[in-house]
């Protein structure tokens, strides 16, 4: 166990010795002159010897004080440099944690624009579906899906999590060829569904007045854990997946996904949120990313609105 004197007392002595003046030391440390004098006296009592020879208007170092001052100044310089280096490293890198789905379908496609705007700031993207303690230092901020029920964090709602069936153009065309007509909502329970046991399928059926006998889909579809993989399976022709249009607008625009019922979208009650500790709100890198993201989300939503019409035609 280290037997160290009070760091406050050491700082008071070092400042007073370097300035040879208690008043100047007090101004530097943001303390009163009396407080500096008290801390120095406490250190002298611990050592059992004086550190200064008091003279009018000047605090001249004693022989003991003169021996101690260079080593203590160097030690405090090292401490200051260590924290300055850490702060510099912290301010030069932004660590974002988010879900696999949001990272792969939306954020990773646009993050380069943020880095081009702020080339001095490195960005690290960490994808995981479990919550991260944002005060532990593992990440600076998070983009999470949920109902916003995270106490002690500042939250900005980005967009609501809506969903509707999507499929590859080839899959949709094959089903319409089989039916001999355009696909209708009532046909969906008979299709090859991705994650057919997902409760959101039942909500989509109910919201769109699709009669379902309650026994579930007629075909056994593939089961996948996250939406990012569901979307890729749909693009691979594995069936129809319930996807959030906002997240897949690039694939819709490129013709990799079709939205057969663009006007029939259900809401999950969830949303995507930007969250971070409120005490870090004005940290420059967090402020930069917040302002960029909150401007980028509405622009992306507007583009999605422009896509919904032609994409729906399949």
C-alpha positions, 0 to 999 in steps of 0.5 A: 500500500502506498504511503503518499501525502495528500496530492492537494498538499503536494500541488500547493507546495510545488506551486508555491515553491515554483512561484516563490509566492503563496499568493501566486500559487493560490491564483494558479490553483484556484485556491485562497492564500490561506488554503495554500498556507494550510496545505503547505503547513500540513505537509511540513507537519508530516515531514517534521521540517519546514519547507519554506523560510518565510520572508516579507513578500516572498516564500524562500525554499528551505534546504529540504524544500529545494531538494524536494521541489525538482522531483515533485515538479517532474512527477506532476509534469508526468501526471499532467502529460499522462492525462493530456495524452489520454484526453488527446487520444480520447478526443481523436477517436469516436467509438459508436456501438449499435446493432448489427442491423442498423450498422449493416443496413444504414450506418456503415453506408454513410459513415464515410461522409461523416469522416470526410467532414471531420478528417481529424476524427477517427471513427470506430464502429462496434456492432453488438446487440447487447447493451453497452455501459456508456460510462465504462469507456467501451463506447462514446455513444450508442444507437439502439432499438427499443422504447427509449427506456434507458434511465440516466441517458440523453436520448434522441429518437431517430425514426420509428421502427415500421415493417412490411413484407419485402422480397427479391424481384425474382421471388415476387415475380414467381409468386405472381406468375403462379397466381396469374395476377398481382400479389394481394395481402390475403395471399401472404400467409400462403407464401414462403415467409422468413421467420414465419413464427415472428409475432410481427407477422400476426400484427401485420396480418391483423393491421391489414385485415388478412384472415389467418386461421391462427395456425401460422403460415402454411409453409415452413420458412427459414428462421433467422435471428436478426433483420440484417440477415433476414433482408439478405435472405430475402434478396437471395430469394429465400422468401418474404421477410418483414423489414423496415423500409427506412433501413433498406432504401438503398436495396429498394432503390437498386432493385434488390428488394421489392415492396409489394404493399408500400402503403400497408406498413405496420408499427412495432412500437419501437424506434431507433435512438441516439443515446449518450451520457448527458454530462458528455453532451457538449464533448466536441466529438459527440456534438459533431456526430449528433448534429451530423446524424440528426441532419442525415436521418431526415434527409434519408427519410425524405429520400425513402418517401421518394422511393416508395412509389416506384419500388412498390410496383415490383 
